[in-house]
Amino acid sequence: MPQVQPVGNGTVYNHEGLPEVKPKQASLTSFHKIRIPVEDELKATRFYRWLVDAALYDLNPPKVMTPYGFKVPTGDPQMCRRNDGVRDELKVLLGRPVFASGQTMSELLLDEYRSLAVRVKVKYALHPYVWMVPARATPTGFGTESEGLELSLEELPLWKALWKNLVTGNSHFQVHPCGAKELVVDPLLEGTDREGVLYLGGTHHEPLWDQ
């Protein structure tokens, strides 16, 4: 199913009705700008991408989160390195997630950083997880290196207003009415009936709130 995205590496057989799945996850060798030396890769690791899996901002945080690892690697523990000028290391099991508390982070802030934090507001990129794909991470996994590798706004994907249900064959209209910033209409294909058709040559509306 295109709506299901197994995450990991290797080959999995007969999982949830799927006869064979070969998930591919970016590795430490491609995700971080600075690699762990090859001779240390078996005994050392780094934090991978951090996820925020929670209700945010004005909502109460969830009490329980239950990630499910269908199959996790076995072997000797590794030492997780920060490599950001701090020599702290953390002994970790293979393929396990690490949880961080936003409350604890807040409590650990020095006074000058706390004063800054209460005045900061974040404006996220459009399609953030698509926008950041070409970029590479800092050694800690917190943030991306400033190399200009992120996608430009012009390269971000457009989404069709109509999509086809692969089970029923029916067409469905799906547009987020409040989040749309632009409308891009393709010109009508040659040889198509043109009677009563709007915008034969296509059009581009931006920004929508000025229309």
N, C-alpha and C positions, 0 to 999 in steps of 0.2 A: 504494500500500500504506500502511495507517495506521502501520506500524512504521517507515517511512522518512520523515524530516523534512528536506527540503532547506532550507538556510539561505542567506539573501541577500535581494536585492531585484530586481524586474524580472520578466521572463518568459523561461523556458527551454523550448525545443522539442526533442522527441525525445531525452529524456535517460533512459537506462537503462530503456527501454520505456515511459516516460511521455510521451504525446504533447504535453502542455503543462503546465507547472508555473509557478505564480506565487508564489514564496516571499515572505514578508513578515517582515522583521527590524526590530526596534525601531531607530530612528535616534538620532543624538546629540541631536536636538531633543526626543525624548521620554524617553530613558533617563537623562539627567543633569538634576538640578534646575535648575542654572544653565546656560543656553544660551550657546554661542559667539555673539557679535554677528552678526546677519544679514550685515552687510557683510564679515565675515571668513570666512564658511562655506566659500568656495571654496579658501581658502589655509590654513585652520587646521582642526585636528581634535583629538580627545581619545582617550584609551584607552577602549575599550569594556569589556564585562564580561570579567573574568579567569576562566579555566577552569583546573582542576587535572586534567590528563589524564595520570595516572600511577598506578603502584602506590604506596600510601601507608604511612607509619608503619613497621611492622616488616619490610616487604618491600623488597627492593632496587629502586632506580629503574630504569626501562627505559633501554637504551642508545640507542635510536633512536625518533624519532617522525616520522611522515610525513603531515602534513596535505595534503589534495588540494583545490586550488581549481579547480573545473571551468571557471569563467570569472571573471576578475578585471578590475576597471575599469582603464582606461588614462587617462593624463593626467599633468599636472605633479605632482611630489611636494608634500606638505603639511607643515606644521609642527605636530607634536603638542605640545599645551600641557598643563601640569599645572594651572595656575590654583588652586594651593593656597597661595599666598604665596611660592612658589619660581618664579623666572623661567626655569628650565631649559626648553629646547625641543629636540625631536628631529625631524630631517628624516626623513619616512617616505614610502614608496610607497603608492599607493592600495590599500585592501582587503587589506593584508598583516597577518599575525599578528605579535605581538611575544612573544618568549620571555624569561622571567625565571628566574634561578637561585635556588632557595631557599638553596643553600650561600653564594652571593655575598651574599644578603640577610643571612644570619646573620653573615658576616664584617664587614659594614658597620655592624652595630649598635654604638652607643656602650655603654660599660660599664654605665650605669644601665638601659638598655633590655635589654641582654643578661641582666642579673640578673633583670629582670622576665619576659623571654621564657622562661627555663628554669623558671619557676614557674607559668606560665599553662597552663590546660587549657581547651579549647573544647567547649562543648555546643551542637551544631547544632540548628536548628529542624527540626521534622517537615516532610517534603516541602519542603525548603529552597527549591528553585527555583520551586515554586508559591507558597509563603509570601511570597516577596520580589517577586513580579511587579508588584504595584501601586506598590511603593516606587521612589524615584528615587535615582540614584547621586551620589556626591560627584564633584567635577571630575576627580579622578585615576582614577576607576573602581574604586578600592579602597574598598569599603564603601558603605553606603546612608545617606542623610540621615535623621536622627531626626525624622520627621514623623508617625509613627504610621499610615502607610499600609499596613503589612504586614497580611496576612490574619490574622484571629483563629483560634485553634485550632478553633473551631466551624465556620469557613468552609472548612477544609481538606477535600479530597475523601475520600470513602469508596470502597473498591474491592470489586466484587462477588466472591463466592467462586466463582461459575461464570461462565465466558465461552464464547461460541460461536465455533467455528472457522469462519470465513467460506468456507473452501475445501471442507471436508468436511461442514459442518453439524452436527458433533458438539459436545457440551458437554464442557468440561474444568473440573476443579476445581483452583484455584490460590490457595493462601493461604500466606503466609510464616509458619511455625509459631512462630518465635522473635521476630519483629518486631511481632506483633499486640498492640495495646494494648487495644482495645475490640472488641466484636461488637455490631452493630446489626442486629436481625432485623425486617423489615417484617411487618405483619399480613397474614394471608391475604386475598386478594381475594374480594369477594362473589361467590357463585355457584360457588366452587371446592369440589371434594369435600373434606370435612373429616375423613373417617375416618382415624384413625391419625396425624394431623398434629400435630407439636409446635409449641408457642408460637403458637396460633391468632391471638392478639391482638398478636403481636410481642413483642420483649424487647430489653433493652440491658444488656450485661454490661461492667462497668468497675470496677476494673482486672481483667484476666483472671487474674492470679496469685492473686487472692483467692477465685476460684470453686472 
